[in-house]
Amino acid sequence: MKRLTLFIFISFYSYSYAQMGEEIYTFMNMTVSARQSALGGNANSSWDNDPNMAMFNPAMMNERMHNQAGLNYSSYLAGVKSGSLSYVFNPEESEHFFAVHGRYIDYGDLKGADESGIATGNFSANDAAVTLGYAYRISDFFTVGGNLSYVTSKIERYSSSAILADIGVVFHDIDYYTTVSAVVRNFGKQLTYYNDRREKLPIQANLGISQRFERIPLELNVTLHDLQKFNISSPTDKNGQKVGVGRKIIDHVSIGAELFPEAGFNLRAGYNFKRGNELAIADQRSFAGITAGFGIKISYFRLDYAWGRYNAAGNTHTFGLRIDIENLLAPRYDW
């Protein structure tokens, strides 16, 4: 059987999961929105009208997300592209919330070769997922929710599929502007396999905390990600030294700040410690781990942009569009 030389193209993202074993469908843990990208890549605890938040934790759904839609697009190195969409619906202002999400990643044209290294022609590879979400508001403070995803992965003529689920809970205190988000993601069952071999699912456990200040137009986000495993760090640091316990702990942390949240213009910045540590280059300033972006509201639309250092060879740009369908389609009356 052909030995496909397809693993090179995954390098732009594989550093994030290099120490977690051989997993499939790791794109399910990739950042999906421009806003999330700008806030460090893992932020998932901002309690507002952003429907993209519900993709990573379905319990984030709330009445302000009703009839809100989000579209996002990212361009990586070597022609790799990804996109996502999200929509949330809250029927008749009830305690029930529903969502539909979609995401894909296209790895572009890849070169294939046999065991002897003889070229066999170009081929394509892509991953995609369709997700249905549901949440229930238990009280003024607590919401629980779940996502169910059908996931497919294709490489040349080979394919794989799975059913994955997420379960989350959110505590939100509107009086103190505090939100705590906890979620376990991507557990389930693989339906079809590459080479008839079952692979490890990209299970992820995250805990996020957001604090918005009453007298300062600022919201801070702290996310503890990949808590399902203690050691997610590379074995050595940029100087070739073995990493210690402190590094293994801090690699679970990403932070973000949003200035003027929900205003007509937002500024955002973040830092991902794992990305910063693993993409750092000895004796060279690489700005690895730093992210930044902004949002602009124009009528019923909000345009988002994020810049990030996801790979030592270059930058990543993510663009987002959020649409307030509820008000866009509301009847207009001229008196």
N, C-alpha and C positions, 0 to 999 in steps of 0.2 A: 504493500500500500504506500502511496505517496507520503513522504515526510514533508509537510508544508512548513515553509519558513515564515510563519505568521506571528511569532511571538515578539518580534522587535517592535511592532506597532503598539503593543500594549504598554511599553515602557513609560509612556507619559503619565500613566496613572498607577502602574503596578507597585511603585514604591510605597504606596499607602497600605498595601496588604501583603507585603513581602514576607512578613513574619507570622502570618496567620494561616499558613498552609496553603495548599492548592485549592482555591475556591473558584466556583463558576458564578456567572451573573454578578460580578463585582460592580458592574455599572449601576446596579440598584442602590449602591451606597455613594454614588457620585453626587456632587452638588447639582441641583436642578435649576435654581433661579439666580438671576443677577443679584438680587438683594441678598440671598443667602451666601453667594460667592463673596460679595463685598464685606460681609460680616465674619469672615474667617473660614467659611466653607461648611460649617456644621450647625450654625444657629438655627434653632427651631423652637423658640419660645416667645416670639413677639405676638401678643394678643391683639390683633387688629383685623383689617379686612383683606389681608393678603392670602388668596386661596392656595398659593404655592406651599405655605406652611403645612397644609393638611396632607400633602403627599408624604412628608417624612413622619408626621404624627397625626393620625386622623382625629385624635381628641382635641386638636387645636381648632376644630371647626366651631364657629360661633355665629350669632345672628348677623354680625356685620359682614360676614363673607357671603351672605345670600345674594345669588345672581352676580357673583364676581368671577371673572375668568382671568387666567394668566397664561402667557406664552413666553417661552424662553429659547434662546439659541446661543450655542457656544462653538467657537472655532479653536481647535487645538493644533498641534504640530502635525506635519506630514499629511495634511488633508483630512484629518479626523474631525468629525462634526457631531454635535449632539443637540437635541431639542426636547422640549417638554411642553405639556399643556395641562391646565387644571381648571376645574369648575366646581363650585359648591352651591347647593340648593337647600334652603330651609323652608319647608312647606308651611304656609299659614302661621309663621312665627311660633312654631311648636318647639318641643324639646328635642326633636329629631333633626338630624342633619345628614345630607347625602352628598357624595362627591364622585367625580369621575376624573381620572388622570391618565395621561399617556406620556411615554418617554421613548426615545430611541437614541442609538449611537451608531454612526456609520464610520467604519474604519478606512474607507477609501479603497483604492486599487492596491492590491498586494501581489507580490511576486511569489510564485510557487516553484518548487524544485523537487526532484526525486532523491533517492538515497545517494546517488552519485553526484548530486549537485547540478544536474542538468536542468535547465529551465523548462518548466511545463506550461508557462503562460501565466497571465494575471488572473486573479480571482478576487471576490469580494467577501466581506465579513461585516455583520451587523448584529446588534442586539435590540430588542424592543420589549415593551411591557404595557399592558392595559390594566388599570387598577380601578376598582370600585370601593368607595369608602362609606362608612356609616359612623355616626357619633350620637351619643345620648347625653344630654345635660342632666346630671343627677341632682344638682342643687345650684345655687348661685355661685358656688365656689369650685365645684368639681364637674368635669366632663370625661367620659370614657369613650373610646372609639376603636374601630378596627378597619384595616384595609385588606382586600383580597386581590392578588395580582396574578395574571397569566403572563408568563415570561417565555420568550423565545430567543434562541441564540443560533446564528447560522455562520458557518465558515466553509467557503467553497460549496460543495454539494452536501456537506454534513450539517446536521442540526440537532438541537437539544431543546427541551421545554420543561417547564415546572409550574406548579401552583405555589405561590408564596403568600404569607400573611404577616400583618403587623398588628400589634395591640398596644394601645397607649392610654395614658391617663394624664390629665392636666389639672393643676390647682391654680385658680386665678382669683386674686383679691383686688377688686376694682378700686377699693378705698385707698390701698397702699401701692397701687400700680405694680404689683408683683405677680409674676407668672412662673410656675415650676412645671416643666414638661418632662415626662418619662415615657420611654417607648422601647419595645423589643421588636426588631424588624427582621423580615426575610426568613422566617422559619416556615417549613412546609415540606413538600415532596417533589422530587424530580420525576417527571413523567417519561421522558425519553432521554437517552444518554449518547454522548460521543463515544464511539468505539465500545458500546455496551458496558461502560464503566461508570458507576455512580460517583459523582463528585461532591465535594463539600459545599454546602450552601453558605452564602455570605451573611450569616446571622450577625446582627449588630444591636447592641444595647446602648442607649444614649440618655443622658440626663442634662437638661438645660434649665437655666435660670435667667430671667430677664427682670430688670428693675428700671422703671421709668420714674423720673424725678418730677415733682410737682412744680417746683420753682425754676427748674433748669430745663430747657428744651433738649433733653438728652435721654437716651435709653441705652443701658449697658446689657450685654449678653455674655454669659459664660456657659460653655458647653463642655461636658465630660463625655467624650465619644469612645466607642469601641470598648465599653466596660465588660464585655463578655470574655475578654482575655486580658490578663495583666501585661504581658510583654508583647507589645506591638512595635517595638523599636528595632532598628537595624542593629546588628551585633556590635558594630564599632562606630565611633564618631568620625568627624571630618579629619582628625589627626591620626586615625587608625587605632585609637585606644578603645578598649572594651567599655561599653556604656554601663553606668551604674544604676542603682535603684531610683535616684532622683530623676534621671533622664527618662526612665521607663514610666514614671508617674506623670511628669509634665507633658509627655507626648500624647496623653489622653485629653489635653486641654486646648480649646480654641476660644478666643475672645473676640468680641465685636462691639462697636459703638455706633449709634445712629444719632446724628445731630438734626434737630427739627423733625422728629418723627411725625409722620402724617401731615406735615405742612406741604405747601406747594412745591418746596424744594428741599431735598434731603441730602446730607453728606454722610458717607459711611466709611468705616475703616475697620480692619480686623487683623488678627494674627493667629496663625495655626502653628503651634509649637512643633508638632511632628514634622510638618512640611518644612519649617524653618531649619530644624535640626538635620534632617536627612538630605536637604538640598544645599546645605552650607558647603562652601568651598574654602579650604585652608588658605589663609593669607589673601583672601579676595572678598570684597563686599558684593554679595549676590542679591540682597533684598529678598531672599527666599522666605516664604511664610507670610509676607505682608500682602494684604489685599486692600482695595479701596474702590469706591464707586459713588454714584449719586443717583437720585431719582427726581424727575420733574413731572408735575401734574399739569396736564393740559385738558381742560374741560372734563370729560368722562374717562380720560385715559391717563395712565401714569407710565412714563418711559423710564426704565432702569438700565444702568450700565455698571459693569464691574471689571476691574483689572486684577489679575492674580498671577503670582509666580508659581505655576504648577509644575514646571520642568526647568532644569538647569539650562536648557538650550533656548528657552524663550518664554514669552508671556502668553497668558490666556485672556481672551476678551469674551465677555458674556453680555448679551443684550436681552432685555425683558420688556414686555408690554402687558400691563394690567388694565382690564376693561371693566368699568362699572356698568354692567348690562342693566341692572335694576333701574338706574336713573336715565341711562341712554334711551331705553325703550319706554320710559314713563310717558303717559299722555301729556300733551301740551295744550294749555287753554289760553286763549287770548280774550281778555275781557275789555 
